[in-house]
Amino acid sequence: MRCAVLLASLVFAAVWQVAPALAASPGTVPATPAVAGEARPLVTVRLFLDLECPYSRQAWPVYRDAVKGFPAAELLVHHLPLSRHRHAVPAAMAAVAARQQGKEAEFIDALLRDPVPDSDALARAARVAGLDGDALARFVQAPQAAAQVERERQAGLAFGIQATPSALVGGRGIAGSPPPEALLRALQGAAQSARTLQAEAGPNADVERLGLLRGTPEFAGAFDALRGGRVAGRAPVAATAPSTGRLGDRWRVAIGSSDLAAGKSEARVTAVLLLDPTSAWHMGQLRELLALQARHDVRTVVKLLPRADARGRLERGQSAGLDVALLLTAAAQGWPEVAPKLLAALSQRPPMTGADVEALAAAQGMDPVALRKAAEAPAATVAVQQGIALAERVDAWPGAIFLNGRRWLGHALDTGLAPAIDSLRAEFQSQAARMRGQPAAKVYAALVDQGRWRSDADLDLHAPETLGDLASLPELGSVGVPVHLFVDFASPHSRAAFFMVRRLVTSTEMPIRLRMSSIASSSEPCVTPSGAAFVVAHRMGKGMAMAELLFEARSPNQWQAIFGFVKKLRLKLGDFQKTVDHESTREVARTTARVKSRLDMADEPVLYIGDRLYVGPLDEARIERAIRLLQHSLPSVPAAPRSLSD
């Protein structure tokens, strides 16, 4: 459905929605016409294209026609050429050149008539669009053409875009190419939201950015970079109206010994930045916070949140950001006195590699060999995982800023930050007076302890009715604590849950009765080849082995890969194909419907321990504690089996 960007995705789910989900959105909103005298359209549609991607080719007329028929909207193209498409970069450069002449849309229209955007196609498109060929050629050959395309590409990647085509409609993301009627509903909803924001903030309000801040304020910096990356369009809003941030809710953002910190430990205000070490715009946030620290009584703390790989894994060798995060964490653990210098150096550099960190460490007098060894120790990995878990508990993404636990709704450059710091400083002093001279760290902890986060007592949150009548597949063990997983084999979240429970089964002395069922997290639960394959493999005695292969696969819903797994498991392909029928897919659909209707949950994985629903971030230690608590109420049983073979 999309052309994937060959770049690691974010650890946490982003603002992107799957296009089919839009098609199912209920209700309609009357079309909102443009209002005479408005300085800019209500809704801005930002479409990210690779001009060699066949799916971008399909999406372009859908978006173009939808915006043409919706006067309250405008369409802006951002180019995100993929490295594996050799014609994509020259095509993007030519499109940007056409933008300089005010005919980008006409050029794209003409170019996409050819199946491949090679040099001949570019020349034909330029003629059809009525472009000045000499001016276009001069721009494409100039260094700024490649720089402009790369600027747009990096801005899009910074915003978490993982595939083309993708779009932002009024600050909300759509992945893929939606049906025209679904896109129309998205435009209508965005226009209605913009009207509401205008009523609250005034007719000249930057409704696109305000809408973003209400949903995912940590993306403010990336969004500003995104708008600034597209030159020769209309002037950025920030050029005429400075953006204003504000303080949001307070959250329990604890400071750990492994966090990189700079500034006085007794500072009245602590600014915490959740930072992806591979993101260029995060470095800009860090630079601004360090500059703020020099002017105000502020301490800067960085929590490193590396990106996962394309399958959501955080494993050594799979993520360059993880390597950087582990090295920086090890430096903070073993050499805390040099952490401020590392932060300052980090803020002045583009996205770093592990070799860059080792070179910086050597320049600060650290032994690179000792640093690498410390980064490979479990303590560094645990510290990074704790930062990720904390970010999930406080509903934050990389790029988020917290000031004494209060969420900053905006970019570090936004106005209003200095008055906010003044108010937080007064609050800190009031709390310190009540605590009678306690160290600043304890005062900070007392303040943030009043904040919100997802409860740590997950098993006390929900005790729904039994799931005993649901289709369940006993796979491992016949005695012990019952653990039931409902999984989607195409999801990295389900994959993490599966391997976490598998580690508990094989590495502890706890008897576990593991059962697993397949559900579909998409809006079309019947179309799940991986789920059907799991059901059939279980009938043939190889369910768990098939599950492991499906979770390891890049594309678990492709039948070609599944038939390869059938051969690998030495199952008879003919028997397997005969057994894969409509009933197996219907079983997945029935289980999905029952789980979602009873549990009021839309996402996977669903994890039951005993008869209690486990919610919140996956945490192996808490899952193990939950199992041990239930273990005491069960009869004495022998040790758990040590093998997962079927």
C-alpha atoms as one frame of an Amber mdcrd trajectory, in Angstrom:
protein
   0.000   0.000   0.000   2.963   2.344   0.511   6.641   2.738  -0.395   8.560
   2.295   2.825  11.288   4.726   3.822  14.475   2.846   4.602  14.906   4.471
   8.007  14.263   3.340  11.579  10.824   4.184  12.933  10.064   5.808  16.257
   9.879   3.629  19.387   6.389   4.852  20.118   3.378   5.103  17.797   3.201
   8.473  16.029   0.360  10.768  14.979  -0.184   8.742  11.802  -3.472   7.003
  11.183  -4.030   4.168   8.738  -6.060   5.278   5.759  -8.678   2.469   5.983
  -9.496   3.591   9.504 -10.516   6.958   8.113 -12.934   5.282   5.774 -14.768
   3.886   8.770 -15.047   7.217  10.621 -18.694   7.887  11.406 -20.720  10.961
  10.598 -20.264  13.760   8.135 -19.563  17.458   8.506 -20.903  20.017   6.044
 -18.266  21.311   3.662 -16.706  24.553   4.859 -16.224  27.145   2.107 -13.435
  29.666   2.127 -14.372  32.922   3.822 -13.758  36.198   2.030 -10.876  38.095
   3.553  -9.185  35.119   5.227  -5.419  35.449   4.960  -4.906  31.725   4.347
  -7.030  28.592   3.875  -8.449  26.917   6.960  -6.887  23.543   6.212  -3.375
  22.900   4.970  -2.773  19.509   3.371   0.918  18.585   3.299   1.464  15.643
   0.964   4.750  13.703   1.079   5.637  12.108  -2.248   8.313  10.052  -3.908
   7.762  10.746  -7.609   9.023   7.276  -8.563   6.809   5.490  -6.028   3.805
   3.829  -7.736   1.674   4.403  -4.639   2.496   8.109  -4.680   1.363   8.075
  -8.309  -1.999   6.638  -7.220  -2.387   9.048  -4.300  -1.585  12.278  -6.160
  -4.868  12.623  -8.118  -6.887  11.668  -5.023  -5.398  14.510  -2.978  -5.281
  16.966  -5.880  -8.950  16.487  -6.776 -10.099  16.506  -3.141  -8.415  19.835
  -2.428  -9.660  21.331  -5.716 -13.202  20.541  -4.616 -12.725  21.923  -1.104
 -12.149  25.709  -1.230 -11.197  25.900   2.451  -8.052  23.801   1.849  -4.700
  24.201   0.133  -2.305  21.478  -1.009   1.462  21.724  -0.413   3.873  19.053
  -1.660   6.885  17.916   0.349   9.364  15.661  -1.425  10.621  12.538   0.325
  12.661  10.626  -2.302  13.613   7.084  -1.297  17.185   5.906  -1.625  16.259
   2.813  -3.647  14.528   4.875  -6.373  17.332   6.184  -8.576  15.119   8.666
 -10.465  13.390  10.025  -7.352  15.936  12.695  -6.370  16.298  14.247  -9.872
  12.505  14.245 -10.180  12.141  15.977  -6.805  14.749  18.582  -7.799  12.881
  19.297 -11.025   9.586  19.600  -9.123  11.151  22.097  -6.716  12.426  24.035
  -9.744   8.881  24.054 -11.108   7.730  25.366  -7.744  10.040  28.355  -8.240
   8.018  29.147 -11.370   4.676  28.577  -9.620   3.827  25.427 -11.595   4.741
  22.522  -9.332   1.303  20.893  -9.458   1.146  21.149 -13.244   4.631  19.631
 -13.515   3.715  16.701 -11.231   0.512  16.143 -13.208   2.500  15.854 -16.427
   5.371  13.854 -14.958   3.200  11.137 -13.439   1.773  10.320 -16.847   5.054
   8.507 -17.561   5.695   5.215 -15.753   9.316   6.134 -14.938  10.435   9.728
 -14.174  13.685   9.495 -16.143  15.383  12.425 -17.891  13.183  12.157 -20.987
  10.041  12.172 -18.840  11.292  15.229 -16.942  11.832  17.111 -20.209   8.383
  16.178 -21.518   6.713  17.193 -18.252   8.491  20.558 -18.281   7.205  21.263
 -21.808   3.639  20.186 -20.992   3.623  22.320 -17.829   4.803  25.342 -19.794
   7.988  25.827 -17.780  10.985  27.914 -18.724  13.314  25.058 -19.612  16.519
  27.079 -19.299  15.579  28.392 -15.847  14.608  24.899 -14.744  17.908  23.434
 -15.959  19.919  26.159 -14.208  18.141  25.543 -10.906  18.461  21.752 -11.081
  22.203  22.003 -11.769  22.802  24.488  -8.941  23.921  23.163  -5.522  20.897
  24.646  -3.770  18.553  22.293  -5.650  19.944  19.163  -4.005  20.175  21.027
  -0.691  16.526  22.021  -0.899  15.345  18.473  -1.597  17.447  17.126   1.256
  16.078  19.835   3.561  12.524  18.780   2.748  13.396  15.110   3.131  15.037
  15.575   6.525  12.171  17.726   7.766   9.701  15.009   6.827  11.748  12.270
   8.455  12.089  14.373  11.613   8.309  14.426  11.841   8.229  10.643  11.968
   7.095   9.942   8.402   7.918   6.357   7.519   6.464   5.867   4.042   5.200
   7.548   0.907   2.559   8.617   0.276   1.758  10.219   3.619  -0.022  13.441
   4.439  -0.724  15.921   7.194  -4.279  17.239   7.050  -4.600  20.127   9.450
  -1.723  18.721  11.506  -3.139  15.171  11.690  -1.426  12.358   9.875  -2.756
   9.992   7.220  -0.592   7.128   5.981  -1.246   5.709   2.541  -3.842   6.680
  -0.030  -7.334   6.988   1.465 -10.537   6.607  -0.531 -11.827   9.990  -1.808
 -14.822   9.952   0.526 -12.581   9.282   3.540 -10.261  12.126   2.567 -13.262
  14.434   2.205 -14.371  13.565   5.745 -10.829  14.276   6.989 -10.889  17.691
   5.291 -14.306  18.472   6.738 -13.220  17.466  10.229 -10.020  19.513   9.982
 -11.984  22.565   8.833 -14.409  22.205  11.712 -11.521  21.945  14.197  -9.869
  24.991  12.627 -13.080  26.994  13.030 -13.178  26.069  16.706  -9.564  27.126
  17.199 -10.195  30.401  15.383 -13.128  31.112  17.666 -10.897  30.573  20.689
  -7.633  32.163  19.526  -8.728  34.769  17.001  -9.194  34.904  13.228  -5.464
  35.210  12.514  -4.466  32.267  14.699  -2.037  29.693  13.324  -4.648  26.946
  13.481  -2.438  24.313  11.872   0.196  24.609  14.592  -2.344  25.076  17.396
  -4.039  21.846  16.393  -0.724  20.049  16.500   0.122  21.425  19.956  -3.143
  20.132  21.341  -2.379  16.630  20.174   1.392  16.084  20.119   3.217  19.199
  21.355   6.588  17.452  21.262   6.421  17.600  17.474   6.363  21.401  17.467
  10.068  21.644  16.673   9.872  19.079  13.891   6.772  20.770  12.509   8.534
  24.129  12.415  11.442  22.477  10.610   8.954  20.896   8.231   7.392  24.220
   7.307  10.772  25.900   7.080  12.055  23.093   4.864   9.602  23.953   2.100
  10.910  27.188   0.645   9.439  29.151  -2.260   5.956  28.422  -1.027   3.927
  30.864   1.001   5.782  32.576   3.834   5.984  30.621   7.103   3.517  31.790
   9.718   6.330  32.242  12.221   7.855  34.938  10.010   5.001  37.302  10.822
   3.495  35.907  14.035   5.788  34.403  16.707   4.459  31.159  18.120   3.462
  31.098  21.772   3.808  28.056  23.992   2.281  27.376  27.379   2.529  25.021
  30.320   0.417  21.876  30.299  -0.271  19.197  32.890   2.272  18.015  35.410
   3.679  14.514  35.019   5.849  12.310  37.196   9.154  12.775  35.364  11.781
  11.336  37.668  15.476  12.168  37.241  17.861   9.189  37.292  21.577   8.906
  37.833  21.996   7.672  34.259  20.455  10.797  32.708  22.760  13.290  31.024
  22.603  16.510  33.047  24.089  19.994  32.789  23.701  22.962  35.110  23.611
  23.494  38.844  22.131  20.643  40.827  20.425  23.189  43.125  18.665  24.960
  40.239  15.035  25.851  40.960  13.784  24.688  37.560  14.749  21.454  35.801
  14.107  21.174  32.082  13.855  17.559  30.871  14.183  16.876  27.139  13.307
  13.501  25.633  15.852  13.264  22.850  16.315  10.964  19.886  20.091  11.068
  19.273  19.627  10.522  15.530  17.312  13.508  15.025  18.786  16.791  13.801
  15.933  18.983  14.992  16.221  17.560  18.512  19.710  19.027  18.630  18.164
  22.423  17.998  15.854  21.921  20.975  18.857  20.971  23.098  20.822  24.042
  21.969  17.961  26.328  22.974  17.596  24.712  26.399  21.325  24.994  27.087
  21.221  28.663  26.047  18.226  29.151  28.349  20.190  27.534  31.159  22.895
  30.180  30.827  20.336  33.008  31.254  18.053  31.523  33.924  18.192  29.353
  37.036  17.594  26.189  35.005  19.137  22.733  34.926  18.975  20.688  31.697
  18.470  16.927  31.805  18.328  14.694  28.723  16.610  11.330  28.561  17.724
   9.408  25.487  15.000   7.710  23.464  16.513   5.905  20.466  14.433   4.874
  17.502  13.538   1.259  16.964  14.283  -0.558  13.747  11.646  -1.126  11.064
  10.076  -3.958  13.088   9.981  -2.081  16.364  13.029  -3.834  17.831  15.548
  -2.288  20.186  18.443  -4.656  19.655  22.151  -4.044  19.296  23.149  -3.688
  15.679  19.579  -2.923  14.615  19.490   0.764  15.526  22.255   3.326  15.173
  20.424   5.518  17.672  20.504   2.754  20.256  24.281   2.503  19.962  24.610
   6.254  20.520  22.163   6.147  23.448  24.021   3.292  25.127  27.377   5.049
  24.788  26.062   8.354  26.137  24.269   6.568  28.986  27.449   4.685  29.885
  29.332   7.998  29.911  26.759   9.525  32.272  26.976   6.474  34.548  30.763
   6.220  34.696  31.940   9.777  34.067  29.168  12.132  35.304  31.572  15.059
  35.549  31.951  15.219  31.765  28.228  14.934  31.016  27.772  18.742  30.633
  30.573  18.872  28.058  29.078  15.931  26.185  25.690  17.650  26.103  27.209
  20.875  24.823  29.115  18.993  22.116  26.020  16.953  21.226  23.927  20.092
  20.728  26.367  21.517  18.172  26.513  18.460  15.952  24.305  16.818  13.350
  22.907  13.372  14.191  25.725  11.360  15.730  27.074   7.857  15.282  28.688
   5.648  17.873  32.108   6.512  16.459  31.322  10.221  16.961  30.508   9.627
  20.630  33.715   7.640  21.140  35.730  10.462  19.557  34.031  13.030  21.795
  34.680  10.857  24.820  38.369  10.557  23.948  38.592  14.344  23.587  37.152
  14.670  27.105  39.765  12.317  28.560  37.674   9.143  28.676  39.002   5.785
  27.542  36.963   4.822  24.437  37.607   1.120  25.049  36.331   1.360  28.621
  33.336   3.395  27.419  32.437   0.795  24.803  32.701  -1.965  27.388  30.448
  -0.031  29.764  27.924   0.525  26.960  27.760  -3.229  26.368  27.050  -3.919
  30.043  23.437  -4.621  31.130  23.284  -1.449  33.249  23.348   0.821  30.191
  20.637  -1.167  28.404  18.433  -1.167  31.502  18.816   2.604  31.863  17.779
   3.214  28.236  14.797   0.886  28.616  13.751   2.709  31.785  13.749   6.005
  29.893  11.568   4.503  27.190   9.136   3.078  29.756   8.925   6.437  31.539
   8.178   8.224  28.265   5.290   5.840  27.615   3.919   6.336  31.124   3.843
  10.101  30.724   2.382   9.885  27.194   5.395  11.579  25.616   7.384  11.230
  22.421  10.972  12.154  21.598  11.123  15.933  21.465   8.902  16.513  24.504
  10.019  19.100  27.078   9.031  19.084  30.758   9.711  21.965  33.172   9.570
  20.761  36.782   7.299  18.045  35.467   4.956  20.460  33.645   4.604  19.688
  29.956   5.778  22.563  27.746   3.290  22.846  24.908   5.508  24.246  22.220
   9.043  24.576  20.913  11.977  25.734  23.019  12.015  28.930  20.929   8.354
  29.764  21.545   7.505  32.909  23.447   6.133  32.596  26.953   8.899  30.311
  28.157  10.610  32.891  30.419   7.391  33.825  32.295   6.643  30.114  32.687
  10.062  29.553  34.249   9.487  32.474  36.626   6.202  30.957  37.814   7.783
  27.533  38.265  10.674  29.042  40.190   8.213  30.677  42.611   6.388  27.371
  43.003   9.670  25.602  43.728  10.620  28.150  46.386   7.227  27.753  48.054
   7.650  23.971  48.108  11.221  24.305  49.419  10.003  26.505  52.277   7.526
  23.826  53.289  10.281  21.190  53.174  12.614  23.293  55.354  15.883  23.311
  53.501  15.802  19.896  51.823  18.136  19.456  48.795  16.812  20.689  45.457
  16.589  17.121  44.140  14.117  16.200  46.902  12.084  19.351  46.337  11.875
  18.517  42.628  10.839  14.935  43.425   8.127  16.196  45.787   6.752  18.468
  43.070   6.688  15.939  40.267   5.275  13.257  42.558   2.020  15.220  42.409
   1.874  14.714  38.646   0.139  12.200  36.391   1.281   8.991  34.753  -0.115
   5.616  33.850  -0.571   3.560  36.979   2.159   1.135  37.967  -0.469  -1.137
  39.535  -1.602  -2.444  36.160  -3.247  -5.576  37.464  -5.537  -3.615  39.758
  -7.043  -1.536  36.994  -9.388  -3.975  35.351 -10.905  -7.356  36.172 -13.267
  -8.160  33.288 -15.403 -11.214  32.909 -13.650 -14.464  32.101 -12.494 -15.195
  28.583 -12.967 -18.904  28.989 -15.373 -19.224  26.093 -13.017 -17.536  23.641
 -11.072 -19.644  21.168  -7.729 -20.289  22.877  -4.811 -22.403  21.783  -2.896
 -24.127  24.601   0.712 -24.150  23.474   3.075 -24.550  26.387   2.649 -26.213
  29.741  -0.439 -27.762  31.287  -0.103 -26.417  34.839   0.841 -23.159  36.498
  -0.236 -19.550  36.182  -2.419 -19.109  33.077  -1.022 -16.500  30.704  -3.015
 -15.749  27.567  -1.731 -13.611  24.714  -3.921 -12.186  21.966  -1.527 -11.072
  19.241  -1.303  -9.551  15.771   1.729 -11.114  14.068   2.327  -7.996  11.962
   2.690  -5.760  15.023   5.996  -4.988  16.804   4.036  -4.540  20.057   2.702
  -8.086  19.882   6.160  -9.314  18.968   7.637  -7.680  22.069   4.967  -9.221
  24.302   5.464 -12.685  22.831   9.212 -12.787  23.263   8.966 -11.237  26.719
   6.657 -14.004  27.954   8.778 -16.610  26.160  11.848 -15.413  28.060   9.957
 -15.717  31.324   8.868 -19.252  30.475  12.357 -20.421  29.548  14.490 -18.490
  32.035  12.604 -18.787  35.326  11.410 -21.568  37.570   7.843 -20.301  37.391
   5.351 -22.753  35.905   3.351 -20.933  33.229   0.469 -22.251  31.196   0.859
 -20.202  28.034  -1.992 -19.886  25.573  -2.103 -17.697  22.500  -4.772 -16.547
  20.055  -4.503 -14.447  16.922  -6.387 -11.181  16.604  -6.267  -8.443  13.971
  -5.612  -4.844  14.954  -6.606  -3.499  11.521 -10.085  -2.428  10.516 -10.409
  -5.531   8.303  -9.885  -8.450  10.692 -10.721 -11.099   8.098  -7.669 -10.251
   5.979  -4.965 -11.764   8.204  -2.944 -14.444   6.402  -0.518 -14.651   9.352
  -3.347 -15.306  11.793  -4.856 -17.950   9.531  -1.436 -19.573   9.089  -0.977
 -19.716  12.847  -4.393 -21.338  13.335  -3.673 -23.971  10.691  -0.124 -24.647
  11.934  -1.531 -25.200  15.401  -3.962 -27.767  14.018  -0.959 -29.508  12.492
   0.997 -29.442  15.775   3.395 -26.590  14.967   1.615 -23.506  16.245   4.345
 -22.118  18.503   7.095 -22.752  15.959   5.031 -20.975  13.293   4.439 -18.070
  15.698   8.175 -17.562  16.152   8.755 -17.526  12.397   5.893 -15.105  11.798
   7.170 -12.696  14.432  10.640 -12.790  12.896   9.345 -12.146   9.374   9.533
  -8.745   7.728   6.210  -9.317   5.961   4.270 -11.937   7.930   1.116 -11.434
   5.873   2.663 -12.479   2.561   1.708 -16.001   1.538   5.022 -16.559  -0.226
   6.858 -16.124   3.086   4.302 -18.252   4.920   4.695 -21.161   2.469   8.464
 -20.930   3.034   7.834 -21.333   6.775   5.635 -24.361   6.068   8.544 -26.034
   4.280  10.958 -25.033   7.043   8.700 -26.683   9.640   8.542 -29.804   7.459
   4.798 -29.622   7.110   3.148 -30.943   3.976   2.457 -27.917   1.819  -0.486
 -29.581   0.101  -2.150 -30.429   3.407  -1.464 -26.916   4.672  -3.004 -25.279
   1.602  -6.088 -27.493   1.853  -6.527 -26.547   5.514  -6.124 -22.791   5.004
  -9.736 -21.971   4.307 -12.272 -19.315   5.081 -12.894 -20.923   8.465  -9.370
 -20.154   9.687  -9.687 -16.457   8.794 -13.174 -16.377  10.288 -11.750 -17.776
  13.518  -9.351 -14.848  13.726 -12.201 -12.445  12.971 -14.468 -13.982  15.632
 -11.752 -13.857  18.281 -10.923 -10.256  17.388 -14.545  -9.184  17.599 -15.082
 -10.876  20.952 -11.938  -9.466  22.521 -12.590  -5.922  21.350 -16.274  -5.946
  22.268 -15.655  -7.255  25.768 -12.477  -5.431  26.661 -13.238  -2.077  25.042
  -9.740  -2.124  23.571  -8.802  -1.281  20.007  -5.127  -2.228  20.048  -2.990
  -5.255  20.665  -1.374  -7.016  22.383  -3.959  -8.099  24.920  -2.248  -9.868
  27.800  -4.066 -11.747  30.519  -2.381 -13.076  33.643  -4.862 -15.243  35.463
  -8.140 -13.387  34.990  -6.579  -9.910  35.134  -5.929  -7.672  32.185  -2.400
  -6.277  31.958  -2.336  -2.699  30.630   0.311  -0.039  30.292   3.873  -0.283
  28.974   5.289  -3.786  28.704   7.645  -4.363  31.607   9.170  -7.796  32.156
   9.818  -7.244  35.867   6.207  -6.232  36.549   4.845  -9.135  34.517   7.054
 -11.514  36.492   5.840 -10.011  39.781   2.244 -10.436  38.645   2.845 -14.091
  37.837   4.526 -14.705  41.182   1.617 -13.093  43.045  -0.821 -15.468  41.383
   1.513 -18.412  41.872   0.822 -18.465  45.604  -2.880 -19.114  45.047  -2.257
 -22.141  42.813  -1.566 -25.752  43.875   2.049 -26.863  44.033   3.296 -27.763
  40.575   6.563 -28.972  39.072   9.061 -26.644  37.400   8.156 -25.095  34.070
   9.358 -26.855  30.916  12.608 -25.493  29.507  11.829 -25.852  25.814   9.400
 -24.195  23.460   9.353 -26.985  20.900   5.920 -28.130  19.846
